[in-house]
Amino acid sequence: MKRQTTWASRLTAVTTALISLLLCERLTHDLSTSSIVLLATVAALGLGAAVKMALHNCFESHLLVSLVTGATLVGTLLSVTVGLPGASRSSLTPVHAGLIGLPILTLGLQNADARLRRRRRDVAAAHPYAS
């Protein structure tokens, strides 16, 4: 169901697209086929979620954005701290910092979008003649 977009939902779409671009950048550095397939899949889902969020701001787009940001955040934190399964620990690069910071920002923007929509709904539901 299509909802009205807010400044937070538009910024959520932008940050999700940036996460997808950073994941595509990581594709150039991975040698494992399974890592390349996983990164490409999450990047494609992220780009689709960003477009869906920008156009419709619906439940499905919020769900996809949450899944993409969660997978990106958990995968990057695992990669930097203990290493992904079958690989050694990665050093913290600017791309890794972006892949940690952008998902946190995106989840915060989703929360702000929910609050803005709730506030708009409460104002619209108020009786126009109430004082």
PESULBEL-V682733 format. One record per residue. N is the residue number from 1. SS is DSSP state (hx for helix, st for strand, lp for the rest). Layout:
N:SS
N:SS
This chain:
1:lp
2:lp
3:lp
4:lp
5:lp
6:lp
7:hx
8:hx
9:hx
10:hx
11:hx
12:hx
13:hx
14:hx
15:hx
16:hx
17:hx
18:hx
19:hx
20:hx
21:hx
22:hx
23:hx
24:hx
25:hx
26:hx
27:hx
28:lp
29:lp
30:lp
31:lp
32:lp
33:hx
34:hx
35:hx
36:hx
37:hx
38:hx
39:hx
40:hx
41:hx
42:hx
43:hx
44:hx
45:hx
46:hx
47:hx
48:hx
49:hx
50:hx
51:hx
52:hx
53:hx
54:hx
55:hx
56:lp
57:lp
58:lp
59:hx
60:hx
61:hx
62:hx
63:hx
64:hx
65:hx
66:hx
67:hx
68:hx
69:hx
70:hx
71:hx
72:hx
73:hx
74:hx
75:hx
76:hx
77:hx
78:hx
79:hx
80:hx
81:hx
82:lp
83:lp
84:lp
85:lp
86:lp
87:lp
88:lp
89:lp
90:lp
91:lp
92:lp
93:lp
94:hx
95:hx
96:hx
97:hx
98:hx
99:hx
100:hx
101:hx
102:hx
103:hx
104:hx
105:hx
106:hx
107:hx
108:hx
109:hx
110:hx
111:hx
112:hx
113:hx
114:hx
115:hx
116:hx
117:hx
118:hx
119:hx
120:hx
121:hx
122:hx
123:hx
124:hx
125:hx
126:lp
127:lp
128:lp
129:lp
130:lp
131:lp
